[in-house]
Amino acid sequence: MLVHGSIPVPVALPEMADQESPPRGFRPQSDSNPTRPRISPIWWVILAGLLVWNIITLLPSASQQVDISYSGFLAQVKSDNVKRVQIKGDSITGTFTQSITLAQAEAADGVTTTTSASTSTTSASTSTTTTVSFSEFKTTFPGTIGDPTLIGLLTEHGVVVDVVPVGTSWVAVVIDIVSFLFLIGLVWWMGRRMMQGQSGVLGFGKSKAREYTTERPDVSFDDVAGADEAKAELQQVVEFLKEPEKFYRLGAHLPRGFLLVGPPGTGKTLLARAVAGEASVPFLDISASEFVEMFVGVGASRVRDLFEKAKQVAPAIVFIDELDAVARRRGAGMGTVNDEREQTLNQLLTVMDGFDERQSVIVLAATNRPDVLDPALLRPGRFDRQIVVPLPDRKGRFGILQIHTRGLKLGPDVDLDKLARRTIGLSGADLANIANEAALLAAEHDADVVAGVDFAGAIDKVTLGAERHTPMTEHDRRVVAYHESGHTLVAWFSELADPVDKVTIIPHGMALGVTEQLPVEERVNYSRDYLRTRIAVMLGGRTSEEMVFGDFTTGAESDIIQATKLARRMVTRWGMGSFGPLSFDGDEDQPFLGFEMAQGRGVSEATQAHIDRDVGEIIGDQHRAARSILEAHREELDRLVELLMDHETVEAGELRSVLGPPSFEPVPSET
């Protein structure tokens, strides 16, 4: 598939076009997900109680009680206006024989003032005054000085005297109890927080692995398609975990480590879970990146803790995803060394060597970069068996589509076998994404079923990118139309090129136009002539612009980059240049800068110049080949451009009516 536009878009060979996507199956919720802090309900209860208490204390008292001075109190006793008193410590309360106003109380104290307890409402002609009277009073006994004549005076004037011992009221008792309990609770809460903090520090080296037990829903081999060879190899692991004595009685020992290797999205993680599901044993899942922290020694501690947990629940499976995050080749970096990562790797090597032969603990790991792993990890006794999980073939893609469309309501026009033929080079994760996108498109149109047109749109969205409605001038649209038509004609009239399935000038993703080529069958080898033809197709867009407009645009940037990269690989890796069967160590994908620098220069300057000339000759030859095809079919080129300007998208059937039959009619194989 070729993608072209004014913004550079990388293009890969079919076997490299892949995207990582989470595999289907159960997935735990990570304990490390951040959550918003929540306030405990007990704090809301305490806050409500304090609010109610303050409201009650602020409410005015319903009793008509007036505060009077001690001398005023004696004056009222002597005037026989006190009926009853209650003495409680220094507090004296009582009732009057006859109610008095505030002015009378102040007069008894020898104070003359206006009555503040009266409320006056004055209008233009009338005046109304309301006087408040009090039947109860309160005063304070001068305990420091004392008054030995008080009891005699009260008795002389017939006042009933009640003496109440000084004690604690129930309100005070409740307040004291609540305060005490609150203090205890506060101390307990602070202690808990401190213990949690200490446990966080002390538990820093604990493993973060998610553990699945046999009670949880499991994934089985029926949920995995497109990896029959890998499933056959892993079936031995299942048998060993189910019937270990079958192997022990013959003196056999199963390999301890199984390394799943393959492109992203091919189902390596799903296969590991399927093994645990088939064997019905605990499954400890962890990503290798979770071992490494900023503190040296934490990762090693987590490795030890992980394998201790596995031994406690044995038989069990330990699955380490993205193993390359922690098991990269030692001594390959430049500058400072990552001591934490290397100590973690050393501990992993140690624990895998220290397994008891009778402990049924199997280690599964997955990576898409086996080339960067430390060689010590791959020796026998550790990860001594590598299981390749490749991109699925047509039969595998058909099975994957069946699995991911189980829950969809498919229309009668959906042919999963045709979809499998159209999706060469896609991984299982891509196919799952296509099925989901098709359902989303059908739901957007309020359809009752997921139809074939929905799957066609989903394939375009996943492989080409979502459509963009970018406003373009008429001239820009015509330039894009000639560019894409150039790709199409070179592919159409080249015998070894992959068939063109669709050409469009509607922007998709980062490209302004797209020419889509679909291989008829799976390819495992690429011939020199096929690769040269592919370069010619890549250069067809720029050549068309150059031939028609006498100029060219930046839209061919991605085509030029990919064509140059492919030509350089032909010369330096695959022996398809003038050097013959020679390979030159110019590994552009080498991830270790220090390791690459330590190897030294692999070629001389003269040889490098010769390589550059070979690359230039390949590009120049295919540029001329593309121009000759376009010049020979200029009328077809102009017709296709006009059709694109009118309809924007042209399918394979319409291409045949405009361009005629292609140079080569491929026949799809039945396998």
C-alpha positions in Angstrom: 0.0 0.0 0.0 1.3 3.4 -0.9 0.2 6.6 0.8 1.1 10.0 -0.7 0.6 13.6 0.3 2.2 16.9 0.8 3.0 15.9 4.4 5.5 13.1 4.7 3.9 9.8 5.7 6.1 6.7 6.3 5.4 3.7 4.2 6.5 0.2 5.2 6.6 -3.2 3.4 3.5 -5.2 4.0 5.1 -7.4 6.6 6.1 -4.3 8.6 2.8 -2.4 8.4 1.6 -3.1 11.9 0.3 -1.3 14.9 0.2 -2.3 18.6 -3.2 -2.6 20.1 -4.3 -4.2 23.4 -5.3 -7.8 22.9 -8.8 -9.0 23.7 -9.3 -10.8 26.9 -9.6 -9.9 30.5 -7.5 -7.1 31.7 -7.2 -6.0 35.3 -7.6 -2.4 36.5 -4.2 -1.2 37.5 -3.8 -0.4 41.2 -1.5 2.5 40.2 -4.3 4.5 38.5 -4.5 7.9 40.1 -7.8 8.6 41.9 -9.2 11.8 43.2 -8.9 12.3 46.9 -12.2 11.7 48.8 -13.3 13.1 52.1 -14.4 10.4 54.6 -18.1 10.6 55.5 -17.2 10.9 59.3 -15.8 14.3 58.6 -19.1 15.4 57.1 -20.9 14.1 60.2 -18.6 16.0 62.5 -19.0 19.2 60.5 -22.8 18.9 60.5 -22.8 18.4 64.3 -20.6 21.4 64.9 -22.9 23.5 62.7 -26.0 22.4 64.6 -24.3 23.0 67.9 -23.4 26.6 66.9 -26.9 27.3 65.7 -28.5 26.1 69.0 -26.2 28.2 71.1 -26.9 31.3 69.0 -30.7 30.9 69.3 -32.3 33.3 71.8 -33.5 31.8 75.1 -37.3 31.3 75.4 -37.3 32.2 79.2 -37.8 35.8 80.3 -34.8 36.0 82.6 -33.0 39.3 83.4 -29.4 39.7 84.8 -29.4 42.0 87.9 -26.6 43.1 90.2 -26.2 41.5 93.6 -27.3 44.8 95.3 -30.4 44.9 93.1 -31.1 41.3 94.1 -30.9 42.3 97.8 -33.2 45.3 97.2 -35.8 43.0 95.6 -35.6 40.6 98.6 -36.1 43.4 101.0 -39.1 44.7 99.1 -40.6 41.1 99.3 -40.5 40.7 95.5 -38.5 37.5 95.5 -40.5 34.3 95.7 -37.9 31.6 95.2 -34.1 31.3 94.7 -31.7 28.5 93.6 -28.1 28.7 94.7 -25.6 26.7 92.7 -22.0 27.6 93.6 -21.7 31.3 92.9 -24.7 31.4 90.7 -28.1 32.5 92.1 -31.3 32.2 90.0 -34.8 32.8 91.1 -38.3 34.1 90.4 -40.0 37.4 91.2 -43.3 37.6 93.1 -44.3 40.2 90.6 -42.7 40.7 87.2 -40.6 43.8 86.8 -39.3 45.7 83.7 -35.8 46.3 82.8 -36.1 50.0 83.9 -37.3 48.9 87.4 -34.4 46.5 87.7 -31.9 49.2 86.8 -33.7 51.6 89.2 -33.2 49.1 91.9 -29.5 49.2 91.1 -29.5 53.0 91.3 -29.1 53.4 87.5 -31.5 55.7 85.5 -31.7 55.1 81.8 -34.1 54.8 79.0 -35.7 51.4 78.5 -33.9 49.6 75.7 -36.3 46.7 76.1 -39.2 48.7 74.7 -39.8 49.0 71.0 -41.5 52.2 69.7 -43.2 52.6 66.4 -44.0 56.2 65.6 -46.1 57.4 62.7 -47.3 60.9 61.8 -50.2 60.9 64.3 -49.9 57.9 66.7 -47.3 56.4 69.0 -47.3 52.8 70.3 -44.9 51.5 73.1 -44.4 47.8 74.1 -42.8 47.1 77.5 -41.1 43.8 78.2 -41.3 42.4 81.7 -39.3 39.6 83.4 -40.4 37.0 85.9 -37.0 35.4 86.5 -33.6 36.7 87.3 -30.0 35.8 87.6 -27.2 37.2 89.6 -23.8 36.2 91.0 -22.9 35.7 94.6 -19.6 37.4 95.7 -17.9 34.3 96.7 -14.5 35.9 97.3 -15.9 38.4 99.9 -18.8 36.4 101.1 -22.2 37.5 102.7 -23.0 35.6 105.9 -26.3 37.6 106.3 -27.8 36.4 103.0 -29.5 33.2 104.3 -31.0 35.1 107.2 -32.3 37.8 105.0 -34.0 35.3 102.7 -35.5 33.4 105.5 -36.8 36.7 107.1 -38.6 37.6 104.0 -40.1 34.2 103.3 -38.0 33.3 100.3 -37.9 29.6 99.4 -34.2 28.6 99.1 -32.9 25.7 97.0 -29.3 24.7 97.2 -28.0 22.6 94.3 -24.5 21.0 94.6 -22.0 22.1 92.0 -21.7 19.3 89.4 -21.3 18.7 85.7 -24.4 19.0 83.4 -25.2 16.4 80.8 -24.2 18.8 78.1 -20.8 19.2 79.5 -20.5 15.5 80.0 -21.4 14.9 76.3 -19.0 17.6 75.2 -16.2 16.0 77.2 -16.9 12.5 75.9 -17.1 13.7 72.3 -13.9 15.7 72.7 -12.1 12.7 74.2 -13.3 10.4 71.5 -12.4 12.9 68.8 -8.9 13.1 70.3 -8.5 9.3 70.3 -9.8 9.2 66.7 -7.4 11.8 65.6 -4.5 10.0 67.1 -5.6 6.7 65.6 -6.0 8.3 62.2 -2.6 9.9 62.3 -1.1 6.6 63.3 -2.8 4.9 60.4 -1.4 7.5 58.0 2.0 7.1 59.4 1.8 3.4 59.1 0.7 3.7 55.5 3.5 6.0 54.8 6.0 3.6 56.3 4.5 0.7 54.5 4.8 2.6 51.3 8.4 3.2 51.9 9.1 -0.3 53.2 7.0 -1.8 50.4 8.8 0.1 47.7 10.5 -3.0 46.6 7.3 -5.1 46.4 6.2 -6.5 43.1 3.3 -4.7 41.3 2.2 -7.8 39.4 -1.5 -8.4 38.8 -2.5 -11.9 39.9 -5.3 -13.8 38.3 -6.6 -16.8 40.1 -8.6 -19.7 38.7 -11.9 -18.2 40.0 -11.6 -15.3 37.5 -12.8 -15.6 33.9 -10.0 -17.0 31.7 -9.0 -16.8 28.1 -8.6 -20.1 26.2 -6.9 -21.1 22.9 -10.4 -20.8 21.3 -10.1 -17.0 21.8 -6.8 -16.9 19.8 -6.6 -17.3 16.0 -3.9 -16.9 13.4 -1.1 -18.4 15.6 -1.5 -22.1 15.2 2.2 -23.0 15.4 2.6 -20.9 18.5 -0.4 -22.5 20.1 1.0 -26.0 19.3 4.3 -25.1 21.1 2.6 -23.6 24.1 0.3 -26.7 24.4 3.3 -28.5 26.0 3.3 -25.9 28.7 -0.3 -26.6 29.4 0.3 -30.3 29.6 3.3 -29.8 31.9 1.3 -27.7 34.4 -1.7 -30.1 34.3 0.2 -33.3 34.5 3.8 -32.7 35.6 4.3 -36.3 36.8 3.9 -37.4 33.1 7.3 -35.7 32.4 9.0 -36.2 35.8 8.7 -40.0 35.6 10.8 -40.0 32.4 13.3 -37.6 33.8 12.3 -34.8 31.5 12.4 -31.1 32.5 10.4 -28.5 30.7 12.2 -25.3 29.7 11.7 -22.6 32.3 11.5 -19.7 30.0 9.4 -19.2 26.8 10.0 -16.0 24.9 7.2 -14.9 22.6 8.6 -12.9 19.7 6.7 -11.1 17.0 5.5 -7.7 15.6 3.2 -5.6 17.8 -0.4 -6.5 17.9 0.0 -10.2 16.9 -1.4 -11.5 20.2 1.6 -12.4 22.3 0.0 -11.2 25.5 -3.3 -12.9 24.6 -1.4 -16.2 24.0 0.2 -16.0 27.5 -3.2 -15.6 29.1 -4.6 -18.4 27.1 -2.0 -20.7 28.4 -3.0 -19.8 32.0 -6.6 -20.2 31.1 -6.1 -23.6 29.6 -4.0 -24.8 32.5 -6.3 -23.2 35.1 -3.4 -22.0 37.2 -2.7 -18.5 38.7 -1.3 -16.0 36.3 1.0 -13.2 37.4 1.1 -10.4 34.9 3.6 -7.5 35.0 5.2 -5.1 32.5 9.0 -5.0 32.5 8.9 -1.2 32.9 7.3 -1.6 36.3 10.5 -3.1 37.7 12.6 0.0 37.1 12.5 3.0 39.5 14.8 5.9 40.1 16.3 4.2 43.2 19.0 1.6 42.5 18.0 -1.8 43.9 14.2 -1.4 43.8 13.8 -3.3 40.5 15.9 -6.2 41.8 13.8 -6.3 44.9 10.6 -6.4 42.9 12.0 -9.3 40.8 12.7 -11.3 43.9 9.3 -10.5 45.4 7.6 -11.5 42.1 9.1 -14.9 42.0 8.5 -15.5 45.7 4.8 -14.9 45.0 4.9 -17.3 42.1 6.5 -20.0 44.2 3.9 -19.6 46.9 1.0 -20.1 44.5 2.7 -22.7 42.3 1.9 -24.2 39.8 1.8 -20.7 38.3 2.7 -18.7 35.2 4.7 -15.5 35.4 4.2 -13.3 32.3 6.6 -10.3 31.7 5.4 -8.1 29.0 7.7 -5.8 26.9 10.8 -7.7 28.2 13.1 -5.4 26.2 12.4 -2.5 28.6 14.6 -4.1 31.3 16.6 -6.8 29.5 18.6 -4.8 27.0 22.1 -5.7 26.1 24.6 -4.6 28.8 27.5 -2.5 28.0 25.9 -1.2 24.8 25.2 2.3 25.9 27.3 5.4 25.5 28.2 7.5 28.6 26.7 6.7 31.9 25.3 3.2 32.6 21.8 2.6 33.9 22.8 0.8 37.2 19.2 0.3 38.2 18.2 -1.5 34.9 21.4 -3.6 34.9 20.9 -4.7 38.5 17.3 -5.6 37.7 18.5 -7.7 34.7 21.2 -9.4 36.9 18.6 -10.3 39.5 16.3 -11.7 36.8 19.1 -13.8 35.5 19.9 -15.1 39.0 16.3 -16.0 40.0 15.7 -17.8 36.7 18.8 -19.9 37.4 17.7 -20.6 41.0 14.4 -22.5 40.2 13.8 -25.8 42.0 13.3 -28.4 39.3 10.2 -29.6 41.1 8.6 -26.1 41.3 6.0 -25.7 38.6 6.6 -22.1 37.7 6.7 -21.2 34.1 8.1 -17.8 32.9 6.6 -16.4 29.7 7.8 -13.1 28.2 6.9 -11.1 25.2 8.9 -8.7 23.1 8.9 -7.3 19.5 12.7 -6.4 19.7 14.5 -9.7 20.3 17.6 -8.2 18.7 18.2 -5.9 21.7 18.0 -8.5 24.4 21.1 -9.4 26.4 22.5 -12.7 25.2 22.8 -14.1 28.7 19.1 -14.1 29.0 18.6 -16.2 25.9 20.9 -19.1 26.8 19.5 -22.5 27.7 18.2 -22.7 31.3 16.6 -19.2 31.1 14.6 -18.2 28.0 15.9 -21.2 26.1 12.9 -21.4 23.7 11.7 -18.7 21.4 8.2 -18.9 20.0 7.7 -16.7 16.9 4.2 -15.1 16.6 4.1 -13.8 13.1 1.5 -11.7 11.3 -1.5 -13.9 10.4 -2.0 -15.4 7.0 -5.3 -15.3 5.2 -6.7 -18.3 7.1 -5.5 -16.7 10.3 -7.1 -13.4 9.5 -10.4 -15.1 8.7 -10.3 -16.8 12.1 -9.4 -13.5 13.9 -12.3 -11.7 12.1 -14.7 -14.5 13.2 -13.6 -14.0 16.8 -13.9 -10.2 16.8 -17.3 -10.2 15.0 -19.0 -12.7 17.3 -20.9 -10.0 19.1 -21.7 -7.9 16.0 -24.9 -8.0 14.0 -23.5 -8.6 10.5 -25.4 -7.8 7.4 -25.9 -10.4 4.6 -23.4 -8.7 2.4 -20.5 -9.1 4.8 -18.0 -11.7 3.5 -15.3 -12.3 6.1 -13.2 -14.3 3.6 -13.0 -11.3 1.2 -12.1 -9.1 4.1 -9.3 -11.5 5.0 -8.0 -11.2 1.5 -8.1 -7.4 1.6 -6.2 -7.1 4.8 -2.8 -8.6 3.9 -0.1 -7.5 6.2 -2.4 -6.4 9.1 -2.1 -7.8 12.6 -4.8 -9.2 14.9 -5.0 -5.9 16.7 -5.6 -4.1 13.4 -8.4 -6.5 12.5 -10.0 -6.1 15.9 -9.8 -2.3 15.4 -11.4 -2.7 11.9 -14.3 -4.7 13.4 -14.9 -2.1 16.1 -14.6 0.8 13.7 -17.2 -0.9 11.4 -19.6 -1.2 14.3 -19.1 2.4 15.2 -19.7 3.6 11.7 -22.9 1.6 11.5 -24.1 3.0 14.8 -23.4 6.6 13.6 -25.8 5.9 10.7 -28.4 4.3 13.0 -28.2 1.1 11.0 -29.7 -2.2 12.3 -26.7 -4.3 11.1 -23.1 -3.8 10.3 -22.9 -3.9 6.5 -20.1 -4.4 4.0 -19.9 -0.7 3.3 -19.1 -0.1 7.0 -16.2 -2.6 6.9 -14.9 -1.0 3.7 -15.0 2.4 5.5 -13.3 0.9 8.5 -10.5 -0.6 6.5 -9.8 2.7 4.8 -9.9 4.5 8.2 -7.5 2.1 9.8 -5.0 1.6 6.9 -5.2 5.0 5.2 -6.4 7.3 8.0 -9.6 9.2 8.6 -10.9 11.4 5.8 -10.1 15.1 6.1 -12.1 17.8 4.4 -9.2 20.2 3.7 -10.1 23.1 1.4 -7.9 23.2 -1.7 -7.8 25.3 -4.8 -8.7 23.9 -8.2 -5.0 23.9 -9.2 -4.0 22.0 -6.0 -6.7 19.4 -6.6 -5.5 18.9 -10.2 -1.8 18.6 -9.0 -2.9 16.0 -6.5 -5.0 14.2 -9.2 -2.0 14.0 -11.6 0.2 12.9 -8.7 -2.0 10.0 -7.7 -2.8 9.1 -11.3 0.9 8.8 -11.9 1.2 6.2 -9.2 -1.8 4.4 -10.6 -0.7 4.2 -14.2 2.8 3.1 -13.4 1.4 0.3 -11.2 -1.4 -0.5 -13.7 1.0 -1.0 -16.6 3.9 -2.7 -14.7 3.8 -6.5 -14.8 5.3 -7.0 -11.3 3.4 -4.3 -9.4 0.7 -5.1 -6.9 -2.8 -4.4 -8.3 -4.3 -1.0 -7.7 -7.5 -1.3 -5.6 -8.4 2.4 -5.2 -7.2 5.9 -6.0 -8.6 9.0 -4.3 -7.8 12.7 -4.0 -9.7 13.0 -0.7 -7.2 13.7 2.0 -6.7 10.8 4.4 -4.7 11.2 7.6 -1.7 13.2 6.8 -1.8 12.6 3.0 -3.6 14.8 0.4 -4.2 11.8 -1.8 -4.0 8.0 -1.7 -3.2 5.3 -4.1 -4.0 1.9 -2.6 -2.3 -1.3 -3.8 -3.4 -4.7 -2.4 -1.2 -7.7 -2.9 -3.0 -10.7 -4.4 -1.3 -13.2 -2.1 1.1 -13.4 0.8 4.7 -12.6 0.0 7.6 -14.0 2.0 10.4 -13.1 -0.5 10.8 -10.0 -2.7 12.7 -10.3 -5.9 15.0 -7.5 -7.3 12.7 -6.8 -10.2 9.7 -6.5 -7.9 11.5 -4.0 -5.6 12.7 -2.0 -8.6 9.1 -1.9 -9.9 8.0 -0.8 -6.5 10.5 2.1 -6.6 9.1 3.1 -10.0 5.6 3.2 -8.6 6.8 5.4 -5.7 8.3 7.8 -8.2 5.3 7.8 -10.5 3.6 10.7 -8.7 6.5 13.1 -8.9 7.3 12.0 -12.5 3.7 12.8 -13.5 3.9 16.3 -12.0 7.2 16.9 -13.7 5.9 15.7 -17.1 2.6 17.6 -17.1 3.5 20.9 -15.3 7.2 21.1 -16.0 7.7 21.5 -12.2 7.2 19.4 -9.1 5.9 20.0 -5.5 6.7 18.9 -2.0 4.0 16.3 -2.1 6.5 13.6 -3.2 8.6 13.9 0.0 7.4 10.6 1.5 7.8 8.8 -1.8 11.4 10.0 -2.3 12.3 9.1 1.3 10.9 5.6 1.0 12.3 5.0 -2.5 15.8 6.0 -1.4 15.6 3.9 1.8 14.5 0.9 -0.2 17.2 1.3 -2.8 19.9 1.6 -0.2 18.7 -1.6 1.5 18.9 -3.3 -1.9 22.5 -2.4 -2.2 23.8 -2.7 1.4 21.8 -5.6 2.8 20.4 -7.7 0.0 23.3 -7.7 -2.5 21.2 -6.3 -5.4 23.8 -3.6 -6.4 26.9 -3.7 -8.5 28.9 -5.2 -5.6 27.1 -8.5 -6.0 26.4 -10.7 -2.9 28.0 -8.4 -0.3 26.5 -7.0 2.8 27.7 -3.8 4.3 27.3 -3.2 8.1 25.3 0.1 8.0 22.5 -1.0 10.3 20.3 2.1 10.5 18.0 0.4 12.9 20.8 -0.3 15.5 19.2 1.0 18.8 22.5 1.2 20.7 24.5 4.2 19.7 27.5 3.3 21.9 27.5 -0.3 20.5 27.4 0.9 17.0 30.3 3.4 17.6 32.4 0.7 19.2 32.1 -1.5 16.1 33.9 1.1 14.0 33.3 2.0 10.4 32.3 -1.0 8.3 33.2 0.5 4.9 35.8 2.8 3.4 35.0 6.2 2.0 35.5 5.0 -1.5 33.1 2.0 -1.0 30.5 4.4 0.6 30.8 6.6 -2.4 30.3 3.6 -4.7 27.2 2.6 -2.6 25.8 6.1 -3.1 26.3 5.8 -6.9 24.5 2.5 -6.9 21.6 3.9 -5.0 21.5 6.9 -7.4 21.5 4.6 -10.4 18.6 2.5 -9.1 16.6 5.6 -8.5 17.5 7.2 -11.8 16.7 4.0 -13.8 13.2 3.6 -12.2 12.5 7.3 -12.6 13.1 7.0 -16.3 11.0 3.8 -16.4 8.1 5.6 -14.8 8.4 8.4 -17.3 8.4 6.1 -20.2 5.2 4.4 -19.0 3.4 7.8 -18.4 4.5 9.1 -21.8 3.2 6.0 -23.5 -0.2 6.3 -21.8 -0.7 10.1 -21.6 -4.3 9.9 -22.8 -5.2 7.4 -20.1 -3.5 9.7 -17.6 -5.6 12.7 -18.6 -8.8 10.7 -18.6 -8.1 9.3 -15.1 -7.4 12.9 -13.9 -10.7 14.2 -15.2 -12.5 11.3 -13.6 -10.8 12.0 -10.2 -11.7 15.7 -10.5 -15.3 14.8 -10.9 -15.7 11.8 -8.5 -12.6 12.2 -6.2 -12.5 8.4 -5.7 -12.1 5.7 -8.3 -12.4 2.0 -7.5 -10.7 -0.9 -9.3 -13.7 -1.6 -11.6 -13.9 2.0 -12.9 -10.1 2.0 -13.4 -10.5 -1.0 -15.8 -13.0 0.9 -17.8 -10.8 4.0 -18.0 -7.4 2.4 -18.4 -8.2 -0.9 -20.0 -6.9 -4.2 -18.8 -3.7 -4.1 -16.7 -0.4 -5.5 -18.0 -0.7 -8.5 -15.8 -3.9 -10.3 -14.5 -3.0 -11.9 -11.2 -4.9 -15.0 -10.1 -5.5 -15.3 -6.4 -4.5 -18.6 -4.8 -7.0 -20.6 -2.9 -4.7 -21.1 0.1 
